[in-house]
């Protein structure tokens, strides 16, 4: 049952809103009003007028609740990344750079521990606030540092993900800190970055995969089912590989 202070997802036709449930507040959409006191004590999925109220998922939190100082890794990529890295609640995962913390939130949801590095202070502050606001930071260690300067142990991490401009500069150090056979992933916006990275990893990593994920939505009209008029196409290339010794 919903209670004071909960995060709630409000759906009104094709619009969505993420709010904190406070009895004295309300939301206005057009001429319609939803008073939050009507939600308290009700279960998720309750419909009040043309408003439906749900417990937000991690996807809802990232897309609607995270403050963005950088371009985020979209859920279409983030959830595949965690699956591809093969992590679970026993895994220690390395991430750099943190950006706005969207991928870090997904990693924290699935992994045992996340060590995340971000050299830009304003980005790290924003990411930390995003995760703490939604109680997603309990197993995350934040480091305001360039990964080049980080002190890391050999064979320490079960997986790693890298989202920086020149990832090839960090290949040797990532290889050093990963356990043998562990998977590393990279996010790369352009094809020439992929080519440069492929050359850099060839002596240290194998089982290489390069891919991109396209996500097309459809208009949910049973009489006229068709794709949305616009779609987000290319966001980035993903490259995955496994450490060899």
Helices and strands as residue ranges (DSSP letters): E 7-12, E 15-20, E 26-29, E 32-35, G 36-38, E 46-48, E 51-54, H 58-60, I 61-65, H 75-85, E 92-96, H 102-110, E 113-118, H 121-133, E 140-144, G 147-149, E 157-162, G 167-170, H 171-177, E 178-188, H 191-201, E 205-211, E 218-219, E 226-227, E 237-243
